């Protein structure tokens, strides 16, 4: 929380909003990896959690000290649609994203959570809820695309083929 005195100066938690050095961010990541345990691997400026699942967890520290945890999954998408963003918007919530192409092939789901504490970040990393949400989106997204009205793919997007 940021508190403001009568003069409008920020104090207490607002001091945390100062830009952290790369070394300070790496120290926070090391603390986070230690809190998570042996499944956490420090990789450059991130912590990657090896969960043995198709869902990956990537943790990074923003310059202001906020810890960002991103659970992500790529999955096949048998059908594409040029209005895929509309389908994604119907099911994705705040801090959730779905990316793909109009031609399909595969899609990427990201669920993001933010916290200022390594203890809370470790608790989130161990929680099953974000991964469950990723799985739910992976099931719901193809259904949302299939619910869109079919539209022809423009010729310029189709692969070259011989016309008989």
C-alpha positions as CSV (number, residue, x, y, z in Angstrom):
1,X,0.0,0.0,0.0
2,X,1.1,3.5,-0.7
3,X,0.4,6.2,1.8
4,X,0.3,9.9,1.1
5,X,1.0,12.6,3.6
6,X,-0.6,16.1,3.6
7,X,2.1,17.4,1.3
8,X,1.3,14.7,-1.2
9,X,4.6,12.8,-0.7
10,X,4.5,9.0,-0.9
11,X,5.9,7.1,1.9
12,X,6.1,3.6,3.4
13,X,5.2,1.0,0.8
14,X,5.6,3.7,-1.9
15,X,9.3,3.5,-1.3
16,X,9.3,0.0,-2.8
17,X,8.3,1.5,-6.1
18,X,11.8,2.8,-6.6
19,X,13.5,1.2,-9.6
20,X,15.5,-1.9,-8.5
21,X,18.9,-2.7,-9.9
22,X,19.4,-5.8,-11.9
23,X,21.4,-7.3,-9.0
24,X,18.5,-6.5,-6.5
25,X,16.0,-8.2,-8.9
26,X,18.3,-11.3,-9.2
27,X,18.4,-11.4,-5.3
28,X,14.6,-11.4,-5.2
29,X,14.5,-14.2,-7.8
30,X,17.0,-16.2,-5.8
31,X,14.8,-15.8,-2.7
32,X,11.8,-16.8,-4.7
33,X,13.5,-19.9,-6.1
34,X,14.5,-20.8,-2.5
35,X,10.9,-20.4,-1.3
36,X,9.5,-22.5,-4.2
37,X,12.0,-25.3,-3.7
38,X,13.9,-27.7,-5.9
39,X,11.4,-27.5,-8.8
40,X,12.5,-23.9,-9.4
41,X,15.4,-23.2,-11.7
42,X,17.0,-19.7,-12.1
43,X,17.5,-19.0,-15.8
44,X,19.1,-15.6,-16.4
45,X,16.6,-13.0,-15.2
46,X,13.8,-15.4,-14.5
47,X,12.8,-18.4,-12.4
48,X,11.3,-21.3,-14.3
49,X,9.3,-23.9,-12.3
50,X,9.6,-27.4,-13.6
51,X,6.3,-29.0,-12.8
52,X,6.5,-32.0,-15.2
53,X,3.3,-30.8,-16.9
54,X,2.6,-29.2,-20.2
55,X,2.0,-26.0,-18.3
56,X,5.1,-23.9,-17.7
57,X,5.6,-21.3,-15.0
58,X,7.9,-18.3,-15.7
59,X,8.6,-15.8,-12.9
60,X,10.3,-12.4,-13.4
61,X,10.8,-9.3,-11.3
62,X,9.8,-5.9,-12.7
63,X,12.1,-2.9,-12.2
64,X,9.7,-1.7,-9.5
65,X,10.0,-4.9,-7.5
66,X,6.7,-6.5,-8.5
67,X,7.0,-10.2,-9.1
68,X,5.2,-11.4,-12.2
69,X,4.2,-15.1,-12.5
70,X,3.1,-16.3,-15.9
71,X,1.6,-19.8,-16.4
72,X,1.6,-20.7,-20.1
73,X,0.6,-23.5,-22.4
74,X,0.7,-24.1,-26.1
75,X,-1.9,-26.4,-27.6
76,X,-3.0,-27.5,-31.1
77,X,-5.8,-25.5,-32.8
78,X,-7.3,-27.6,-35.6
79,X,-9.4,-24.7,-36.8
80,X,-8.4,-21.1,-37.3
81,X,-10.6,-18.0,-37.7
82,X,-9.7,-14.5,-38.5
83,X,-11.9,-13.2,-35.6
84,X,-10.0,-15.4,-33.1
85,X,-9.5,-12.3,-30.9
86,X,-13.3,-12.2,-30.4
87,X,-13.4,-15.8,-29.3
88,X,-10.5,-15.2,-26.9
89,X,-12.2,-12.1,-25.4
90,X,-15.3,-14.0,-24.6
91,X,-13.5,-16.4,-22.3
92,X,-10.3,-14.7,-21.1
93,X,-10.4,-12.7,-17.9
94,X,-8.2,-9.9,-16.6
95,X,-4.5,-10.9,-16.7
96,X,-5.3,-13.7,-19.1
97,X,-4.4,-13.9,-22.8
98,X,-4.8,-16.2,-25.7
99,X,-2.7,-15.8,-28.9
100,X,-2.9,-17.6,-32.2
101,X,-3.2,-16.9,-35.9
102,X,-6.2,-16.8,-38.2
103,X,-5.0,-20.0,-39.9
104,X,-4.9,-22.0,-36.6
105,X,-2.3,-24.6,-36.0
106,X,-1.8,-23.9,-32.4
107,X,-2.5,-21.3,-29.7
108,X,-0.8,-19.9,-26.6
109,X,-2.5,-19.3,-23.3
110,X,-1.1,-17.1,-20.6
111,X,-2.4,-16.6,-17.1
112,X,-0.5,-13.9,-15.1
113,X,-0.5,-13.0,-11.4
114,X,1.4,-10.2,-9.7
115,X,2.6,-9.8,-6.1
116,X,5.2,-7.8,-4.2
117,X,6.3,-10.6,-1.8
118,X,8.4,-13.6,-2.5
119,X,6.5,-15.6,0.1
120,X,3.2,-14.8,-1.7
121,X,4.8,-15.5,-5.1
122,X,5.9,-18.9,-3.8
123,X,2.5,-19.6,-2.5
124,X,1.0,-18.7,-5.9
125,X,3.6,-20.9,-7.6
126,X,2.5,-23.9,-5.5
127,X,-1.2,-23.2,-6.0
128,X,-3.1,-25.4,-8.5
129,X,-5.6,-22.7,-9.3
130,X,-3.7,-20.9,-12.0
131,X,-2.8,-24.1,-13.8
132,X,-6.4,-25.2,-13.6
133,X,-7.4,-22.0,-15.2
134,X,-4.9,-22.5,-18.0
135,X,-6.4,-26.0,-18.6
136,X,-10.0,-24.6,-18.6
137,X,-9.0,-22.0,-21.2
138,X,-7.4,-24.6,-23.3
139,X,-10.7,-26.5,-23.4
140,X,-12.9,-23.4,-23.8
141,X,-10.9,-21.6,-26.5
142,X,-11.4,-24.2,-29.4
143,X,-15.1,-24.3,-28.4
144,X,-15.3,-20.5,-28.6
145,X,-13.7,-20.5,-32.0
146,X,-16.1,-23.2,-33.2
147,X,-19.0,-21.1,-32.1
148,X,-18.0,-18.2,-34.4
149,X,-19.9,-18.1,-37.7
150,X,-17.8,-19.7,-40.5
151,X,-16.2,-17.3,-42.9
152,X,-14.2,-18.1,-46.0
153,X,-10.4,-17.7,-45.7
154,X,-9.2,-15.1,-48.3
155,X,-7.2,-16.6,-51.1
156,X,-4.1,-14.7,-50.3
157,X,-3.9,-16.5,-46.9
158,X,-4.3,-20.0,-48.5
159,X,-1.1,-22.0,-49.4
160,X,-0.2,-22.1,-53.0
161,X,-1.7,-25.0,-54.8
162,X,-2.2,-26.0,-58.4
163,X,-5.6,-25.5,-60.0
164,X,-6.7,-28.5,-62.1
